[in-house]
């Protein structure tokens, strides 16, 4: 996560540098296509790697993505100034595919090792992206803007760090198929039918639709906050660190809410954090000072970080067994790529060459608020399903008790029928109470 999502979270540094120096002939909207395609590849490739992970191909995925990421990062360092296609192919597509290959499996592997504290474990994994988003922008800003190194040398230094960490991760990460019950290697056709079944489930469909809306605006501050600070006339030395502040606080947002989700439920934490993220993004309209940028970076970093981490926990909670988790996360991520690839360029067009920040901020903020409504609908479907299952279980137990009573009619032993009936009624009431508790635990 440090090397894939963390590097993607540092694109704001690239956006600012490309616009000012390396791709000065291109517009903000055109440059943002590099970051948006990279992020969309991060999500859409999960449609392939999620099922491959469930089928036991995790090691193949990791080795292949390590080689591809290192090669494409090296090719980026050889890109020429104002050669947009070279940067787009190496950074946008190549590195995006390598990052996307490991994104969904990195979350899904937690399900193999953690069950009771799964939300907290996924939060820790997600925090790696935040820590990477803290360190990588500082490193790139220092190399490009403060040390004054050439673009190629700065990228090669960054590539060496990423390659080392990716190789190190290959030795640390391990699946645990033998300990996971119900995981079966399904044929391709079976996987296709399983994914179609996911899309017929109202709760899963609502959550996925919410993710699509959310990613139209979620990465707006990550990509544009540094540029916004610069265009507002704030000191460059401060603007360079605005993204690092956002991503640094995001690490706490990815851990603490997930820890609470194991106690209060992933959905119960997910929905309020979604609405808070949208409202904080809209507050950027009032930012004109260093204090304003810092406040937005802190609060947005915390709440958006919680959203990113909790989304995987929510999708995992909808799975019928552990063998579905990778596919569910991968499929939802693939659909989210629609908005992640379109969102930044749309924001760039709305921003324009005059840097009118109001239209893109309104677009991004209301897109996130719309996602909160979708997630609320998804939670209602989960509650409705859990309640129906509990009532059905209670009715089944009652019918069994009635059949037991009938078999005991005419028993010669004195008082045995009445005692049996009282005992059965007591057991039925106890089972009904358990059913209601089950509804609360599921939701």
C-alpha positions in Angstrom: 0.0 0.0 0.0 2.9 2.4 0.7 4.2 1.9 -2.8 1.0 1.7 -4.8 -1.8 3.8 -3.2 0.8 5.9 -1.4 2.4 6.8 -4.7 -1.0 7.5 -6.3 -1.7 9.8 -3.4 1.4 11.8 -4.3 0.1 12.7 -7.8 -0.6 16.2 -6.6 3.1 16.8 -6.6 3.4 15.6 -10.2 0.3 17.6 -11.2 1.8 20.8 -9.9 5.3 20.1 -11.3 4.0 19.1 -14.7 1.9 22.2 -15.0 4.6 24.5 -14.0 7.7 22.9 -15.5 7.7 19.5 -17.3 4.4 19.6 -19.3 3.9 23.4 -19.3 2.2 23.3 -22.8 -0.6 21.1 -21.5 -3.8 22.1 -19.6 -4.8 21.0 -16.1 -7.5 18.8 -17.5 -5.1 17.0 -19.9 -2.4 16.5 -17.2 -5.0 15.2 -14.8 -5.7 12.3 -17.2 -2.4 10.8 -16.1 -3.4 10.6 -12.5 -7.0 9.6 -13.2 -6.0 6.7 -15.4 -3.5 5.6 -12.9 -6.1 5.6 -10.1 -8.7 3.9 -12.3 -6.2 1.1 -13.2 -5.7 0.8 -9.4 -9.4 -0.1 -9.1 -10.4 -1.7 -12.4 -7.6 -4.3 -12.4 -9.2 -5.8 -9.3 -11.9 -7.3 -11.5 -9.1 -9.7 -12.7 -6.9 -10.0 -9.6 -9.7 -10.4 -7.1 -10.8 -13.8 -8.5 -7.2 -14.8 -9.2 -6.4 -14.1 -5.6 -9.4 -16.3 -4.5 -8.1 -19.0 -6.8 -4.7 -19.1 -5.1 -2.6 -17.0 -7.5 -1.5 -14.4 -5.0 2.3 -15.1 -5.4 2.1 -14.9 -9.2 0.3 -11.5 -8.9 2.9 -10.1 -6.5 5.9 -11.1 -8.5 4.5 -9.9 -11.9 3.4 -6.5 -10.5 6.8 -5.9 -8.8 8.6 -6.4 -12.1 6.0 -4.2 -14.0 6.1 -1.4 -11.5 9.9 -1.2 -11.4 10.2 -1.2 -15.2 7.5 1.5 -15.8 8.9 3.7 -13.0 12.3 3.5 -14.7 10.7 4.3 -18.1 9.1 7.4 -16.5 12.5 8.7 -15.5 13.6 8.7 -19.2 10.5 10.6 -20.4 11.3 13.9 -22.2 9.9 17.3 -21.3 6.5 18.0 -22.9 6.4 14.4 -24.2 2.9 13.8 -22.8 2.4 10.3 -24.3 5.7 9.0 -22.7 4.6 10.1 -19.3 1.0 8.9 -19.8 2.1 5.4 -21.0 4.6 4.8 -18.2 3.0 6.5 -15.2 -0.7 6.5 -16.1 -1.1 3.0 -17.7 2.0 1.0 -16.8 2.4 1.9 -13.2 -1.4 2.0 -12.8 -1.7 -1.6 -13.9 1.1 -2.7 -11.6 -0.5 -0.9 -8.6 -3.9 -2.2 -9.5 -2.7 -5.8 -9.5 -1.9 -5.7 -5.8 -4.6 -3.3 -4.5 -7.6 -5.6 -4.0 -5.5 -8.7 -3.0 -3.7 -6.6 -0.3 -7.0 -6.0 1.4 -8.4 -9.5 0.8 -5.4 -11.2 2.3 -6.5 -9.8 5.7 -9.5 -12.1 5.6 -7.2 -15.1 5.6 -5.5 -14.1 8.8 -8.1 -12.0 10.7 -11.7 -12.7 11.4 -12.8 -11.2 14.8 -10.7 -8.0 14.2 -11.0 -7.9 10.4 -12.0 -4.2 10.3 -9.0 -3.1 12.4 -6.6 -5.3 10.3 -7.9 -3.7 7.0 -7.5 -0.3 8.6 -3.8 -1.0 9.3 -3.3 -2.2 5.7 -5.0 1.0 4.4 -2.8 3.2 6.6 0.2 2.1 4.5 -1.3 4.1 1.7 -1.6 7.1 3.9 2.0 6.8 5.3 3.2 6.5 1.7 1.1 9.5 0.8 2.9 11.4 3.6 6.5 10.4 2.7 6.4 10.2 -1.1 5.2 13.8 -1.6 7.8 15.1 0.8 10.5 13.1 -1.0 9.4 14.1 -4.5 9.0 17.8 -3.5 12.5 17.8 -1.9 14.1 16.2 -4.9 12.3 18.2 -7.6 11.7 21.6 -6.1 14.3 22.0 -3.3 17.4 20.0 -4.3 16.8 21.0 -8.0 17.7 17.5 -9.3 16.7 16.7 -12.9 13.4 15.0 -13.4 15.1 11.7 -14.4 17.4 11.5 -11.4 14.6 12.4 -8.9 12.3 9.7 -10.3 15.1 7.1 -10.3 15.8 7.7 -6.6 12.1 7.4 -5.9 12.0 4.2 -8.0 14.8 2.6 -6.0 12.8 3.1 -2.8 9.6 1.7 -4.3 11.3 -1.3 -5.8 13.0 -2.2 -2.5 9.7 -2.0 -0.5 7.8 -4.0 -3.1 10.4 -6.8 -3.0 10.3 -6.7 0.8 6.5 -7.0 0.8 6.8 -10.1 -1.4 8.6 -11.9 1.4 6.2 -10.7 4.1 2.8 -11.4 2.6 1.4 -14.9 2.6 -2.0 -16.5 2.0 -3.6 -19.0 4.3 -6.0 -21.0 2.1 -5.7 -24.1 4.2 -7.3 -22.4 7.2 -10.1 -20.8 5.4 -13.3 -22.8 5.2 -15.6 -22.7 2.2 -13.0 -21.4 -0.3 -13.3 -23.3 -3.6 -11.5 -22.8 -6.8 -14.3 -22.1 -9.3 -14.0 -22.2 -13.0 -14.2 -19.0 -15.0 -17.9 -19.5 -15.8 -18.6 -20.1 -12.1 -16.8 -16.8 -11.3 -18.9 -15.0 -13.8 -22.1 -16.4 -12.4 -21.0 -15.5 -8.9 -20.3 -11.9 -9.9 -23.7 -11.7 -11.6 -25.2 -12.9 -8.3 -23.4 -10.1 -6.5 -25.0 -7.5 -8.8 -28.5 -8.8 -8.0 -28.1 -8.2 -4.3 -29.6 -4.8 -3.4 -27.2 -4.1 -0.6 -24.1 -4.8 -2.6 -25.5 -2.9 -5.6 -26.2 0.2 -3.4 -22.7 0.2 -1.9 -21.1 -0.2 -5.3 -23.2 2.7 -6.7 -22.1 4.8 -3.7 -18.5 4.1 -4.4 -18.9 5.2 -8.0 -20.5 8.5 -7.0 -17.8 9.0 -4.3 -14.8 8.6 -6.5 -16.0 11.5 -8.8 -14.8 13.8 -6.0 -12.8 11.9 -3.4 -9.4 12.5 -4.9 -10.0 16.2 -5.8 -8.0 17.5 -2.7 -5.3 14.8 -3.2 -4.7 16.0 -6.8 -5.5 19.7 -6.6 -4.8 20.9 -3.0 -1.2 21.8 -3.6 -2.1 23.7 -6.8 -5.0 25.4 -5.0 -2.5 26.6 -2.3 -0.2 28.0 -4.9 -2.8 29.8 -6.9 -4.2 31.4 -3.7 -0.8 33.1 -3.2 0.3 31.0 -0.2 4.0 30.4 0.3 5.5 27.7 -2.0 7.4 26.1 0.9 4.0 25.5 2.7 2.1 24.5 -0.4 4.6 21.7 -1.1 3.6 20.0 2.2 -0.1 20.5 2.1 -0.7 17.0 0.5 1.7 15.4 3.0 -0.4 16.9 5.9 -3.6 15.5 4.4 -2.1 12.0 3.8 -0.3 11.9 7.2 -3.6 12.5 9.1 -5.3 10.1 6.8 -3.3 7.3 8.5 -5.1 7.9 11.7 -8.4 8.0 9.9 -7.8 4.5 8.4 -7.0 2.9 11.8 -9.2 4.4 14.5 -12.6 4.2 12.8 -11.9 0.6 11.6 -11.0 -0.3 15.2 -14.4 1.0 16.3 -16.1 -0.8 13.4 -15.3 -4.1 14.9 -17.4 -3.0 17.9 -20.2 -0.9 16.4 -20.4 -2.3 12.9 -18.7 -1.2 9.6 -21.9 0.3 8.1 -22.6 2.3 11.3 -19.2 4.0 11.0 -19.1 4.1 7.2 -22.2 6.3 6.6 -21.5 9.3 8.9 -17.9 9.5 7.7 -19.1 9.6 4.1 -21.3 12.6 4.7 -18.6 14.3 6.8 -16.1 13.9 3.9 -18.5 15.6 1.5 -19.2 18.5 3.8 -15.5 19.1 4.5 -14.8 19.2 0.8 -17.4 21.8 0.3 -15.8 23.9 3.0 -12.7 24.4 0.7 -14.8 27.2 -0.9 -13.9 29.4 2.1 -10.2 28.6 2.2 -7.9 31.6 1.6 -5.2 31.2 4.2 -2.6 28.8 5.5 -4.8 28.0 8.5 -7.7 27.2 6.2 -5.6 24.8 4.1 -4.2 23.1 7.2 -7.7 22.7 8.7 -9.1 21.2 5.5 -6.0 18.9 5.1 -6.4 17.6 8.7 -10.1 17.0 8.7 -10.4 15.8 5.1 -7.5 13.5 5.6 -9.0 11.9 8.6 -12.5 11.4 7.3 -11.6 10.5 3.7 -9.0 8.0 5.1 -11.7 6.4 7.2 -13.9 6.1 4.1 -11.2 4.4 2.0 -10.5 1.9 4.8 -14.1 1.2 5.8 -15.2 0.6 2.2 -13.3 -2.7 2.1 -14.6 -3.7 5.5 -18.2 -3.0 4.4 -17.7 -5.0 1.2 -16.2 -7.9 3.1 -19.1 -7.9 5.5 -21.5 -8.5 2.6 -19.7 -11.8 1.6 -21.4 -15.1 2.3 -17.9 -16.7 2.8 -14.3 -15.8 2.8 -13.9 -17.1 -0.8 -16.0 -14.3 -2.1 -14.2 -11.4 -0.5 -11.5 -10.8 -3.1 -14.1 -11.0 -5.9 -16.5 -8.6 -4.2 -13.8 -6.0 -3.5 -12.4 -6.4 -7.0 -15.8 -6.1 -8.8 -16.8 -3.0 -6.8 -13.3 -1.5 -7.4 -13.7 -2.1 -11.1 -17.0 -0.3 -11.3 -15.5 2.5 -9.2 -12.9 3.0 -12.0 -15.6 4.6 -14.1 -15.7 7.7 -11.8 -12.0 7.6 -10.8 -10.9 8.0 -14.4 -13.6 10.6 -15.2 -13.5 12.7 -12.0 -10.1 14.5 -12.2 -10.5 15.5 -15.9 -14.0 16.8 -15.2 -12.6 18.8 -12.3 -9.8 20.1 -14.6 -12.4 21.3 -17.2 -14.5 22.9 -14.5 -11.4 24.6 -13.1 -10.4 26.1 -16.4 -7.3 28.2 -17.2 -8.6 31.0 -14.9 -8.5 28.7 -11.9 -12.1 29.2 -10.8 -12.3 26.7 -7.9 -16.0 27.0 -7.1 -17.4 24.6 -9.9 -15.1 21.7 -9.2 -15.5 21.9 -5.5 -19.3 21.9 -5.7 -19.2 19.0 -8.2 -16.9 16.9 -6.0 -18.6 17.7 -2.7 -22.1 16.9 -3.9 -20.9 13.7 -5.6 -19.7 12.5 -2.2 -22.9 13.5 -0.5 -24.8 11.5 -3.1 -22.7 8.4 -2.3 -23.7 8.8 1.4 -27.3 8.4 0.4 -26.5 5.3 -1.6 -24.7 3.8 1.3 -27.6 4.6 3.6 -29.9 2.7 1.3 -27.4 -0.3 1.3 -27.5 -0.4 5.1 -31.3 -0.4 5.1 -31.2 -3.5 2.8 -28.8 -5.2 5.1 -31.0 -4.6 8.1 -34.1 -5.7 6.3 -32.4 -9.0 5.2 -31.1 -9.7 8.7 -34.5 -9.0 10.3 -36.2 -11.3 7.7 -33.7 -14.1 8.4 -34.2 -13.8 12.1 -38.0 -13.9 11.9 -37.8 -16.9 9.5 -35.5 -18.7 12.0 -37.9 -18.0 14.8 -40.9 -19.2 12.8 -39.1 -22.4 11.9 -38.3 -23.1 15.6 -41.9 -22.5 16.5 -43.2 -25.0 13.9 -40.7 -27.6 15.2 -42.0 -27.0 18.7 -45.6 -27.5 17.7 -44.7 -30.8 16.0 -43.0 -31.9 19.2 -46.1 -31.0 21.2 -48.3 -33.1 18.9 -46.2 -36.2 19.3 -46.5 -35.9 23.1 -50.4 -35.7 23.1 -51.9 -38.7 25.0 -48.7 -39.5 27.0 -49.8 -41.5 30.0 -47.4 -40.0 32.5 -49.2 -37.5 34.7 -48.3 -33.9 34.2 -45.6 -34.7 31.6 -47.5 -33.0 28.8 -47.9 -29.7 30.7 -44.3 -29.7 31.8 -43.1 -30.5 28.2 -45.3 -27.7 26.8 -43.9 -25.1 29.3 -40.4 -26.2 28.6 -41.0 -25.9 24.8 -42.5 -22.4 25.1 -39.6 -21.3 27.2 -37.1 -22.6 24.6 -39.1 -20.9 21.8 -39.1 -17.5 23.6 -35.4 -17.9 24.2 -34.7 -18.7 20.5 -36.8 -15.7 19.4 -34.8 -13.4 21.7 -31.6 -14.8 20.1 -33.0 -14.1 16.7 -33.5 -10.4 17.6 -30.0 -10.2 19.0 -28.8 -11.7 15.7 -30.3 -8.8 13.8 -28.5 -6.3 15.9 -25.2 -8.1 15.5 -25.4 -8.4 11.7 -26.3 -4.7 11.3 
